[in-house]
Amino acid sequence: MMKTGDHEKIAASVIAALDLESVGKKARSVREIVGLSAAGVGFVATVTVGLVELQAKPSTPQVETMIESHTAPVVERVIKTEAAAEDLAEVRRDVERIEDVQGYLIEQSSWQGDILEHIAGGNRGRAPAKPESLKAKERELLRR
């Protein structure tokens, strides 16, 4: 059987053999190595991902080409819209002129009807004079 003192001697000899202090230092250095390795792997991964993303991005000429290809149809539509607006304005002016002419023709027909009624009625006096509004419309239409 072993004595209590023997246990102490064995424990001291095991501790001396293991040199726990150096084991602790080695364990710290292993953690540092693992940590530095992980940091290095992370750095390499980050750089690789960054380079891949940079390669995937279009260059300046490619971006300019894409912008031109997307804006060209819009510019065409703007030009067509402006031309259509000018055409529409011209059509509106023409319609207004037609309406003015129609108004003039209606009033002139009414005046001529008055004259024909005067003649048909056997009146020998002066026929109805041309209304001033009709004369004004004639002047307006002739100015345009």
Backbone as CSV, one residue per row, in Angstrom:
resi,resn,N_x,N_y,N_z,CA_x,CA_y,CA_z,C_x,C_y,C_z
1,MET,0.810,-1.163,0.000,0.000,0.000,0.000,0.856,1.230,0.000
2,MET,0.252,2.224,-0.503,1.008,3.472,-0.619,0.655,4.376,0.531
3,LYS,1.627,5.121,0.843,1.435,6.035,1.934,1.030,7.395,1.363
4,THR,0.545,8.236,2.248,0.100,9.557,1.835,1.246,10.337,1.262
5,GLY,2.364,10.255,1.758,3.528,10.956,1.252,3.902,10.498,-0.120
6,ASP,3.623,9.210,-0.388,3.928,8.684,-1.713,3.049,9.357,-2.770
7,HIS,1.839,9.591,-2.419,0.925,10.239,-3.369,1.420,11.631,-3.711
8,GLU,1.870,12.308,-2.718,2.379,13.652,-2.952,3.596,13.617,-3.842
9,LYS,4.446,12.667,-3.632,5.657,12.538,-4.444,5.280,12.213,-5.887
10,ILE,4.318,11.336,-6.054,3.888,10.954,-7.411,3.253,12.159,-8.102
11,ALA,2.400,12.904,-7.393,1.753,14.080,-7.971,2.788,15.114,-8.349
12,ALA,3.804,15.314,-7.499,4.849,16.286,-7.793,5.643,15.858,-9.003
13,SER,5.936,14.546,-9.084,6.710,14.078,-10.229,5.901,14.166,-11.518
14,VAL,4.589,13.919,-11.449,3.735,14.030,-12.648,3.655,15.491,-13.078
15,ILE,3.475,16.387,-12.113,3.404,17.824,-12.426,4.710,18.277,-13.030
16,ALA,5.810,17.841,-12.480,7.114,18.206,-13.021,7.270,17.651,-14.419
17,ALA,6.789,16.445,-14.651,6.933,15.822,-15.966,6.053,16.549,-16.992
18,LEU,4.896,16.929,-16.569,3.987,17.581,-17.501,4.348,19.042,-17.750
19,ASP,4.961,19.647,-16.801,5.332,21.057,-16.893,4.108,21.874,-17.339
20,LEU,3.127,21.920,-16.413,1.843,22.542,-16.721,1.980,23.977,-17.196
21,GLU,2.970,24.652,-16.763,3.152,26.036,-17.209,3.427,26.092,-18.701
22,SER,4.307,25.220,-19.164,4.593,25.218,-20.598,3.394,24.705,-21.391
23,VAL,2.627,23.772,-20.788,1.413,23.279,-21.443,0.428,24.436,-21.596
24,GLY,0.283,25.257,-20.571,-0.606,26.426,-20.633,-0.158,27.390,-21.719
25,LYS,1.174,27.611,-21.789,1.702,28.508,-22.826,1.442,27.922,-24.205
26,LYS,1.659,26.613,-24.332,1.427,25.959,-25.618,-0.054,26.055,-26.003
27,ALA,-0.927,25.886,-25.013,-2.363,25.965,-25.293,-2.737,27.367,-25.762
28,ARG,-2.139,28.400,-25.131,-2.394,29.776,-25.554,-1.870,30.003,-26.959
29,SER,-0.700,29.505,-27.253,-0.133,29.717,-28.580,-0.945,28.962,-29.638
30,VAL,-1.495,27.799,-29.282,-2.333,27.065,-30.223,-3.601,27.867,-30.496
31,ARG,-4.201,28.457,-29.456,-5.389,29.302,-29.643,-5.072,30.496,-30.519
32,GLU,-3.933,31.083,-30.295,-3.536,32.229,-31.115,-3.335,31.810,-32.569
33,ILE,-2.710,30.655,-32.743,-2.487,30.168,-34.111,-3.822,29.893,-34.797
34,VAL,-4.729,29.243,-34.085,-6.049,28.957,-34.653,-6.783,30.264,-34.955
35,GLY,-6.710,31.213,-34.028,-7.367,32.509,-34.238,-6.776,33.247,-35.423
36,LEU,-5.457,33.281,-35.507,-4.806,33.952,-36.646,-5.128,33.229,-37.954
37,SER,-5.172,31.905,-37.898,-5.519,31.142,-39.105,-6.939,31.474,-39.547
38,ALA,-7.866,31.526,-38.581,-9.256,31.862,-38.905,-9.347,33.271,-39.474
39,ALA,-8.599,34.215,-38.879,-8.597,35.585,-39.390,-8.029,35.630,-40.803
40,GLY,-6.961,34.877,-41.042,-6.362,34.829,-42.384,-7.325,34.249,-43.399
41,VAL,-8.004,33.158,-43.024,-8.987,32.552,-43.922,-10.124,33.539,-44.199
42,GLY,-10.560,34.239,-43.160,-11.622,35.242,-43.333,-11.188,36.363,-44.248
43,PHE,-9.962,36.832,-44.095,-9.425,37.899,-44.949,-9.373,37.447,-46.403
44,VAL,-8.847,36.233,-46.625,-8.748,35.708,-47.992,-10.147,35.554,-48.597
45,ALA,-11.093,35.070,-47.799,-12.465,34.903,-48.290,-13.079,36.253,-48.642
46,THR,-12.855,37.246,-47.796,-13.400,38.586,-48.046,-12.813,39.186,-49.314
47,VAL,-11.520,39.067,-49.475,-10.867,39.592,-50.674,-11.386,38.866,-51.918
48,THR,-11.531,37.565,-51.825,-12.018,36.788,-52.970,-13.440,37.200,-53.348
49,VAL,-14.312,37.333,-52.358,-15.688,37.747,-52.619,-15.709,39.154,-53.219
50,GLY,-14.879,40.049,-52.691,-14.799,41.410,-53.233,-14.366,41.426,-54.683
51,LEU,-13.344,40.610,-54.996,-12.876,40.548,-56.381,-13.946,39.967,-57.305
52,VAL,-14.649,38.965,-56.832,-15.713,38.371,-57.650,-16.808,39.399,-57.906
53,GLU,-17.174,40.161,-56.892,-18.203,41.188,-57.061,-17.737,42.275,-58.014
54,LEU,-16.480,42.668,-57.897,-15.957,43.690,-58.801,-15.955,43.197,-60.239
55,GLN,-15.639,41.937,-60.445,-15.640,41.393,-61.795,-17.058,41.290,-62.337
56,ALA,-18.030,41.084,-61.469,-19.408,40.936,-61.904,-20.041,42.280,-62.257
57,LYS,-19.505,43.385,-61.757,-20.068,44.703,-62.026,-19.700,45.134,-63.440
58,PRO,-20.638,45.828,-64.129,-20.347,46.273,-65.492,-19.357,47.438,-65.498
59,SER,-18.646,47.549,-66.590,-17.691,48.647,-66.728,-18.438,49.919,-67.111
60,THR,-17.725,51.038,-67.111,-18.340,52.326,-67.440,-18.942,52.322,-68.849
61,PRO,-18.225,51.839,-69.873,-18.853,51.816,-71.203,-20.106,50.932,-71.247
62,GLN,-20.088,49.834,-70.504,-21.268,48.975,-70.470,-22.446,49.700,-69.824
63,VAL,-22.170,50.429,-68.749,-23.228,51.187,-68.075,-23.778,52.254,-69.017
64,GLU,-22.886,52.965,-69.724,-23.337,54.002,-70.653,-24.181,53.401,-71.767
65,THR,-23.795,52.246,-72.257,-24.570,51.568,-73.307,-25.943,51.179,-72.783
66,MET,-25.988,50.654,-71.553,-27.277,50.279,-70.969,-28.171,51.506,-70.789
67,ILE,-27.590,52.618,-70.347,-28.376,53.843,-70.164,-28.930,54.310,-71.498
68,GLU,-28.093,54.306,-72.534,-28.547,54.733,-73.859,-29.657,53.818,-74.372
69,SER,-29.498,52.512,-74.168,-30.511,51.583,-74.673,-31.833,51.745,-73.928
70,HIS,-31.781,52.161,-72.670,-33.014,52.342,-71.909,-33.631,53.715,-72.152
71,THR,-32.814,54.729,-72.427,-33.352,56.073,-72.608,-33.750,56.363,-74.040
72,ALA,-33.216,55.628,-75.009,-33.540,55.890,-76.422,-35.041,55.773,-76.689
73,PRO,-35.716,54.732,-76.216,-37.165,54.667,-76.455,-37.923,55.818,-75.792
74,VAL,-37.460,56.250,-74.642,-38.120,57.358,-73.950,-37.968,58.636,-74.765
75,VAL,-36.767,58.875,-75.289,-36.522,60.067,-76.096,-37.403,60.028,-77.346
76,GLU,-37.513,58.860,-77.964,-38.374,58.722,-79.144,-39.819,59.054,-78.797
77,ARG,-40.289,58.549,-77.661,-41.668,58.830,-77.257,-41.876,60.310,-76.992
78,VAL,-40.872,60.965,-76.401,-40.993,62.402,-76.133,-41.096,63.157,-77.453
79,ILE,-40.246,62.799,-78.412,-40.272,63.473,-79.718,-41.621,63.242,-80.396
80,LYS,-42.105,61.999,-80.362,-43.398,61.690,-80.977,-44.528,62.428,-80.267
81,THR,-44.438,62.532,-78.943,-45.473,63.227,-78.177,-45.499,64.705,-78.525
82,GLU,-44.304,65.309,-78.646,-44.234,66.723,-79.015,-44.813,66.937,-80.411
83,ALA,-44.482,66.046,-81.338,-45.016,66.159,-82.694,-46.536,65.988,-82.683
84,ALA,-47.017,65.039,-81.888,-48.464,64.826,-81.799,-49.153,66.036,-81.180
85,ALA,-48.512,66.667,-80.205,-49.088,67.856,-79.579,-49.175,68.998,-80.593
86,GLU,-48.142,69.147,-81.419,-48.173,70.185,-82.459,-49.279,69.892,-83.470
87,ASP,-49.394,68.616,-83.866,-50.453,68.232,-84.804,-51.831,68.483,-84.197
88,LEU,-51.981,68.153,-82.923,-53.257,68.355,-82.248,-53.608,69.840,-82.186
89,ALA,-52.622,70.677,-81.894,-52.865,72.122,-81.856,-53.291,72.628,-83.232
90,GLU,-52.663,72.116,-84.281,-53.036,72.518,-85.639,-54.457,72.066,-85.974
91,VAL,-54.795,70.853,-85.581,-56.157,70.350,-85.818,-57.172,71.208,-85.071
92,ARG,-56.850,71.589,-83.834,-57.770,72.441,-83.061,-57.973,73.790,-83.742
93,ARG,-56.876,74.362,-84.263,-56.997,75.641,-84.985,-57.883,75.469,-86.222
94,ASP,-57.701,74.364,-86.930,-58.514,74.100,-88.121,-59.985,73.931,-87.747
95,VAL,-60.243,73.214,-86.662,-61.625,73.004,-86.217,-62.258,74.335,-85.843
96,GLU,-61.513,75.193,-85.151,-62.038,76.508,-84.781,-62.375,77.325,-86.034
97,ARG,-61.495,77.246,-87.022,-61.742,77.980,-88.273,-62.991,77.432,-88.967
98,ILE,-63.137,76.118,-88.998,-64.323,75.507,-89.615,-65.581,75.948,-88.875
99,GLU,-65.527,75.980,-87.546,-66.684,76.411,-86.769,-67.017,77.868,-87.065
100,ASP,-65.971,78.698,-87.207,-66.206,80.107,-87.532,-66.856,80.253,-88.913
101,VAL,-66.354,79.471,-89.871,-66.926,79.516,-91.222,-68.372,79.036,-91.195
102,GLN,-68.638,77.975,-90.441,-70.006,77.471,-90.341,-70.934,78.525,-89.724
103,GLY,-70.459,79.176,-88.687,-71.253,80.242,-88.065,-71.538,81.354,-89.059
104,TYR,-70.530,81.719,-89.833,-70.697,82.760,-90.854,-71.726,82.317,-91.892
105,LEU,-71.600,81.063,-92.385,-72.512,80.552,-93.407,-73.951,80.490,-92.896
106,ILE,-74.116,80.117,-91.643,-75.468,80.061,-91.063,-76.067,81.464,-91.014
107,GLU,-75.288,82.417,-90.547,-75.797,83.780,-90.453,-76.060,84.369,-91.842
108,GLN,-75.176,84.069,-92.795,-75.379,84.561,-94.160,-76.640,83.937,-94.771
109,SER,-76.845,82.639,-94.530,-78.057,81.979,-95.037,-79.301,82.613,-94.442
110,SER,-79.237,82.940,-93.175,-80.373,83.581,-92.519,-80.641,84.947,-93.168
111,TRP,-79.618,85.714,-93.423,-79.767,87.036,-94.043,-80.320,86.887,-95.462
112,GLN,-79.774,85.913,-96.212,-80.257,85.698,-97.575,-81.717,85.227,-97.554
113,GLY,-82.077,84.442,-96.545,-83.488,84.030,-96.395,-84.377,85.232,-96.175
114,ASP,-83.893,86.185,-95.359,-84.652,87.418,-95.125,-84.849,88.174,-96.444
115,ILE,-83.808,88.225,-97.250,-83.888,88.923,-98.543,-84.900,88.219,-99.447
116,LEU,-84.837,86.882,-99.511,-85.768,86.137,-100.359,-87.210,86.310,-99.878
117,GLU,-87.429,86.340,-98.583,-88.769,86.588,-98.049,-89.250,87.979,-98.434
118,HIS,-88.345,88.948,-98.400,-88.690,90.327,-98.768,-89.143,90.370,-100.228
119,ILE,-88.357,89.681,-101.079,-88.689,89.678,-102.514,-89.984,88.896,-102.739
120,ALA,-90.111,87.728,-102.092,-91.291,86.893,-102.280,-92.535,87.585,-101.742
121,GLY,-92.396,88.414,-100.761,-93.534,89.122,-100.168,-94.003,90.268,-101.049
122,GLY,-93.287,90.547,-102.111,-93.690,91.602,-103.021,-93.354,92.985,-102.492
123,ASN,-92.528,93.045,-101.500,-92.118,94.350,-100.984,-91.195,95.015,-101.983
124,ARG,-91.490,96.285,-102.281,-90.667,96.973,-103.244,-89.649,97.863,-102.563
125,GLY,-89.630,97.907,-101.284,-88.663,98.732,-100.571,-87.287,98.075,-100.551
126,ARG,-86.469,98.687,-99.818,-85.109,98.159,-99.727,-85.107,96.809,-99.038
127,ALA,-84.231,95.935,-99.535,-84.053,94.626,-98.913,-83.301,94.820,-97.597
128,PRO,-83.423,93.867,-96.687,-82.707,93.993,-95.408,-81.202,94.138,-95.647
129,ALA,-80.625,95.075,-94.939,-79.178,95.308,-95.077,-78.414,94.166,-94.409
130,LYS,-77.178,94.023,-94.863,-76.310,92.990,-94.276,-76.052,93.363,-92.819
131,PRO,-76.289,92.427,-91.897,-76.074,92.735,-90.474,-74.595,93.016,-90.177
132,GLU,-74.400,93.878,-89.206,-73.027,94.239,-88.823,-72.254,93.019,-88.299
133,SER,-72.964,92.133,-87.611,-72.285,90.933,-87.090,-71.762,90.074,-88.236
134,LEU,-72.509,90.010,-89.335,-72.078,89.258,-90.500,-70.864,89.924,-91.143
135,LYS,-70.895,91.251,-91.212,-69.742,91.982,-91.762,-68.497,91.765,-90.895
136,ALA,-68.678,91.746,-89.580,-67.547,91.537,-88.658,-66.966,90.136,-88.845
137,LYS,-67.844,89.151,-88.995,-67.361,87.777,-89.209,-66.616,87.662,-90.528
138,GLU,-67.116,88.355,-91.576,-66.394,88.338,-92.867,-64.995,88.914,-92.707
139,ARG,-64.907,90.050,-92.029,-63.586,90.677,-91.819,-62.644,89.745,-91.032
140,GLU,-63.200,89.125,-90.034,-62.394,88.200,-89.205,-61.878,87.017,-90.033
141,LEU,-62.756,86.443,-90.844,-62.351,85.291,-91.653,-61.339,85.704,-92.726
142,LEU,-61.477,86.877,-93.247,-60.535,87.330,-94.281,-59.151,87.659,-93.679
143,ARG,-59.115,88.027,-92.423,-57.833,88.326,-91.781,-56.995,87.071,-91.537
144,ARG,-57.643,85.976,-91.319,-56.921,84.746,-90.995,-56.245,84.162,-92.178
